[in-house]
C-alpha cells in the first residue's frame, strides 16, 4: 500500500508539474502577443500574407482589430485581406471582409473601391453557369446600384465590363432554360 501510494503521489506530482509548465509556457507566449502597437499587428499580417499564410493573417487581423479598433490601419488591412482572398479564390471570405468594410466605413473615400471589389469577387466566384442564377441577379443589381451612386468612379470601366459579361451569361442561361421548357413541352 505504501509503495502504491508513494507511486500514486509521484505520478500526481509529475502531472501537476507538467500542467504548471504547460500553462506557464502558454501564458508567457500569450502575454507576448498582447498590448502590441497597431503597426506591429499590421506588419505581422503583411508578412503572413506575403508568405501566403492567409489563415494566420486572418487571426492577426483579428488581433489588430480587437486591440486597436479605431486605428487607420484597420480599413487598409481589411482591403489588403480582401485582395489576398480574391487572389486565392476564396470569394466567400473576401465578401465577408467587404461586407464588414462597407458596414463600418460606408462613408470613406474608398467605398467605391470596396463596392467594386464586391462586384469583382461575386463575378469571379461565378463558377457554374447554369446553377448560379441568383448570384448573377444579385451582382447585376449591385452593378446598377454602383452605376447610380458612383458615376465618376475610376472603376466604372471595369464594372461595365463585368456587367457586359454577366448579361451575356444571363442571356445564355435564359436561352438554356427556354430550350429546356421547349424540350419538356412546357410554356
The 8 nearest C-alpha neighbors of each residue, nearest first, counted from 0:
[[1, 3, 2, 4, 5, 6, 7, 8],
 [0, 2, 4, 3, 5, 6, 7, 8],
 [3, 1, 5, 4, 0, 6, 7, 8],
 [4, 2, 6, 0, 5, 1, 7, 8],
 [3, 5, 7, 1, 6, 2, 0, 8],
 [4, 6, 2, 8, 7, 3, 1, 9],
 [7, 5, 3, 9, 4, 8, 2, 10],
 [6, 8, 4, 10, 5, 9, 3, 11],
 [9, 7, 5, 11, 6, 10, 12, 4],
 [8, 10, 12, 6, 7, 11, 5, 13],
 [11, 9, 13, 7, 12, 8, 14, 6],
 [12, 10, 14, 8, 13, 9, 15, 7],
 [11, 13, 9, 15, 10, 14, 8, 16],
 [14, 12, 16, 10, 11, 15, 17, 9],
 [13, 15, 11, 17, 12, 16, 10, 18],
 [14, 16, 18, 12, 13, 17, 19, 11],
 [15, 17, 13, 19, 14, 18, 12, 20],
 [18, 16, 20, 14, 19, 15, 13, 21],
 [17, 19, 15, 21, 20, 16, 22, 14],
 [18, 20, 16, 22, 17, 21, 23, 15],
 [21, 19, 17, 23, 18, 22, 24, 16],
 [20, 22, 18, 24, 23, 19, 25, 17],
 [23, 21, 25, 19, 24, 20, 26, 18],
 [22, 24, 20, 26, 21, 25, 19, 27],
 [25, 23, 21, 27, 22, 26, 20, 28],
 [26, 24, 22, 28, 27, 23, 21, 29],
 [25, 27, 29, 23, 28, 24, 22, 30],
 [26, 28, 30, 24, 29, 25, 23, 31],
 [29, 27, 25, 31, 26, 30, 24, 32],
 [30, 28, 26, 32, 31, 27, 25, 33],
 [31, 29, 27, 32, 33, 28, 26, 34],
 [32, 30, 28, 29, 33, 27, 34, 35],
 [31, 33, 29, 30, 28, 35, 34, 62],
 [34, 32, 30, 35, 31, 29, 66, 62],
 [33, 35, 36, 32, 66, 31, 30, 37],
 [34, 36, 33, 39, 37, 32, 40, 66],
 [37, 35, 39, 38, 34, 40, 67, 66],
 [36, 38, 40, 39, 63, 67, 41, 35],
 [37, 39, 41, 36, 40, 42, 72, 35],
 [38, 40, 37, 42, 36, 41, 43, 35],
 [41, 39, 43, 63, 37, 38, 42, 44],
 [40, 42, 38, 44, 43, 39, 37, 45],
 [43, 41, 45, 39, 44, 40, 38, 46],
 [42, 44, 40, 46, 45, 41, 39, 47],
 [43, 45, 56, 47, 41, 42, 46, 59],
 [46, 44, 42, 48, 47, 43, 49, 41],
 [47, 45, 49, 43, 48, 44, 50, 42],
 [48, 46, 50, 44, 52, 56, 49, 45],
 [47, 49, 51, 45, 50, 46, 52, 53],
 [48, 50, 46, 51, 47, 45, 52, 44],
 [49, 51, 47, 48, 52, 46, 53, 45],
 [52, 50, 48, 49, 53, 47, 46, 83],
 [53, 51, 47, 48, 54, 50, 55, 56],
 [52, 54, 56, 55, 48, 51, 57, 47],
 [55, 53, 57, 56, 52, 58, 47, 59],
 [56, 54, 58, 57, 53, 52, 59, 47],
 [55, 57, 53, 44, 59, 47, 58, 54],
 [58, 56, 60, 54, 55, 59, 53, 61],
 [59, 57, 55, 61, 56, 60, 54, 62],
 [60, 58, 56, 62, 61, 57, 44, 55],
 [59, 61, 63, 57, 62, 58, 64, 56],
 [62, 60, 58, 64, 59, 63, 65, 57],
 [61, 63, 59, 65, 60, 64, 66, 58],
 [64, 62, 60, 40, 61, 66, 65, 67],
 [63, 65, 68, 61, 67, 62, 66, 60],
 [64, 66, 62, 63, 68, 67, 61, 60],
 [65, 67, 63, 64, 62, 68, 34, 37],
 [68, 66, 64, 70, 69, 63, 65, 37],
 [67, 69, 64, 65, 70, 66, 73, 63],
 [70, 68, 67, 71, 73, 64, 72, 66],
 [69, 71, 72, 67, 68, 73, 37, 64],
 [70, 72, 73, 74, 69, 75, 68, 76],
 [71, 73, 70, 75, 74, 76, 41, 37],
 [72, 74, 76, 75, 71, 70, 77, 64],
 [75, 73, 77, 76, 72, 78, 71, 100],
 [74, 76, 78, 72, 77, 73, 79, 71],
 [77, 75, 73, 79, 74, 78, 72, 80],
 [76, 78, 74, 80, 75, 79, 73, 81],
 [77, 79, 81, 75, 80, 76, 82, 74],
 [78, 80, 76, 82, 81, 77, 75, 83],
 [79, 81, 83, 77, 78, 82, 84, 76],
 [82, 80, 93, 78, 84, 79, 83, 77],
 [81, 83, 85, 79, 80, 84, 86, 78],
 [84, 82, 80, 86, 85, 81, 79, 87],
 [85, 83, 89, 87, 81, 86, 93, 82],
 [84, 86, 88, 82, 87, 83, 89, 90],
 [87, 85, 83, 84, 88, 82, 89, 81],
 [86, 88, 84, 85, 89, 83, 90, 82],
 [89, 87, 85, 86, 90, 84, 124, 123],
 [90, 88, 84, 87, 85, 91, 92, 93],
 [89, 91, 93, 92, 120, 88, 85, 124],
 [90, 92, 94, 93, 89, 95, 124, 120],
 [93, 91, 95, 94, 90, 89, 96, 84],
 [92, 94, 81, 90, 96, 95, 84, 91],
 [95, 93, 97, 91, 92, 96, 98, 90],
 [94, 96, 92, 98, 93, 97, 91, 99],
 [97, 95, 99, 93, 94, 98, 100, 81],
 [98, 96, 94, 100, 99, 95, 101, 93],
 [97, 99, 101, 95, 100, 96, 94, 102],
 [100, 98, 96, 102, 97, 101, 103, 95],
 [101, 99, 97, 103, 98, 102, 104, 96],
 [100, 102, 105, 98, 104, 99, 103, 97],
 [103, 101, 99, 100, 105, 104, 98, 97],
 [104, 102, 100, 101, 105, 99, 106, 98],
 [103, 105, 107, 101, 106, 100, 102, 110],
 [106, 104, 101, 107, 102, 103, 110, 100],
 [105, 107, 104, 108, 110, 109, 103, 101],
 [108, 106, 104, 109, 110, 105, 111, 101],
 [107, 109, 110, 106, 111, 112, 105, 104],
 [110, 108, 112, 107, 111, 113, 106, 104],
 [109, 111, 113, 112, 107, 108, 105, 114],
 [112, 110, 114, 113, 109, 115, 149, 152],
 [111, 113, 115, 109, 110, 114, 116, 154],
 [114, 112, 110, 116, 115, 111, 117, 97],
 [113, 115, 117, 111, 116, 112, 110, 118],
 [114, 116, 112, 118, 117, 113, 111, 119],
 [117, 115, 119, 113, 114, 118, 120, 112],
 [118, 116, 114, 120, 115, 119, 94, 121],
 [117, 119, 115, 121, 116, 120, 122, 138],
 [118, 120, 116, 122, 117, 121, 123, 115],
 [121, 119, 117, 123, 122, 90, 118, 124],
 [122, 120, 124, 118, 119, 123, 117, 125],
 [121, 123, 119, 125, 124, 120, 118, 161],
 [122, 124, 120, 125, 121, 119, 126, 90],
 [125, 123, 121, 122, 126, 90, 120, 88],
 [124, 126, 122, 123, 127, 121, 131, 128],
 [127, 125, 124, 128, 123, 131, 130, 122],
 [128, 126, 130, 129, 131, 125, 124, 132],
 [127, 129, 130, 131, 126, 168, 172, 125],
 [128, 130, 127, 172, 131, 132, 175, 176],
 [131, 129, 127, 128, 132, 133, 126, 134],
 [132, 130, 134, 133, 127, 129, 128, 135],
 [131, 133, 135, 134, 130, 136, 129, 169],
 [132, 134, 136, 135, 131, 137, 130, 138],
 [135, 133, 137, 131, 136, 132, 138, 121],
 [136, 134, 138, 132, 133, 137, 139, 131],
 [135, 137, 133, 139, 134, 138, 140, 132],
 [138, 136, 140, 134, 139, 135, 133, 141],
 [137, 139, 141, 135, 140, 136, 134, 118],
 [138, 140, 142, 136, 141, 137, 135, 143],
 [139, 141, 137, 143, 138, 142, 136, 144],
 [142, 140, 138, 144, 139, 143, 145, 137],
 [141, 143, 145, 139, 140, 144, 138, 146],
 [142, 144, 146, 140, 145, 141, 139, 147],
 [143, 145, 141, 147, 142, 146, 148, 140],
 [146, 144, 142, 148, 143, 147, 149, 141],
 [147, 145, 143, 150, 144, 149, 148, 142],
 [146, 148, 144, 145, 149, 150, 143, 142],
 [149, 147, 145, 146, 150, 144, 111, 143],
 [150, 148, 152, 151, 145, 146, 147, 111],
 [149, 151, 146, 152, 147, 148, 155, 145],
 [152, 150, 149, 153, 155, 154, 146, 148],
 [151, 153, 154, 149, 155, 150, 111, 112],
 [152, 154, 155, 151, 156, 157, 112, 111],
 [155, 153, 152, 157, 156, 158, 115, 112],
 [154, 156, 158, 157, 152, 153, 159, 150],
 [157, 155, 159, 158, 154, 160, 153, 161],
 [156, 158, 160, 159, 154, 155, 161, 115],
 [157, 159, 155, 161, 160, 156, 162, 154],
 [158, 160, 162, 156, 157, 161, 155, 163],
 [161, 159, 157, 163, 162, 158, 156, 164],
 [162, 160, 158, 164, 159, 163, 165, 157],
 [161, 163, 159, 165, 160, 164, 158, 166],
 [164, 162, 166, 160, 161, 165, 159, 167],
 [163, 165, 167, 161, 166, 162, 168, 160],
 [164, 166, 168, 162, 167, 163, 169, 161],
 [167, 165, 169, 163, 168, 164, 170, 162],
 [168, 166, 170, 164, 165, 169, 171, 163],
 [167, 169, 165, 171, 166, 170, 172, 164],
 [168, 170, 166, 172, 171, 167, 165, 173],
 [171, 169, 173, 167, 172, 168, 166, 174],
 [172, 170, 168, 174, 169, 173, 167, 175],
 [171, 173, 169, 175, 174, 170, 129, 168],
 [172, 174, 170, 176, 175, 171, 169, 177],
 [173, 175, 177, 171, 172, 176, 178, 170],
 [176, 174, 178, 172, 177, 173, 179, 171],
 [177, 175, 179, 173, 178, 174, 172, 180],
 [176, 178, 174, 180, 179, 175, 173, 181],
 [179, 177, 181, 175, 176, 180, 174, 182],
 [178, 180, 176, 182, 177, 181, 175, 183],
 [181, 179, 185, 183, 177, 178, 182, 184],
 [182, 180, 184, 178, 183, 179, 185, 177],
 [181, 183, 179, 180, 184, 178, 185, 177],
 [184, 182, 180, 181, 185, 179, 178, 186],
 [183, 185, 181, 182, 180, 186, 179, 178],
 [186, 184, 180, 183, 181, 182, 179, 177],
 [185, 180, 184, 181, 177, 183, 179, 182]]
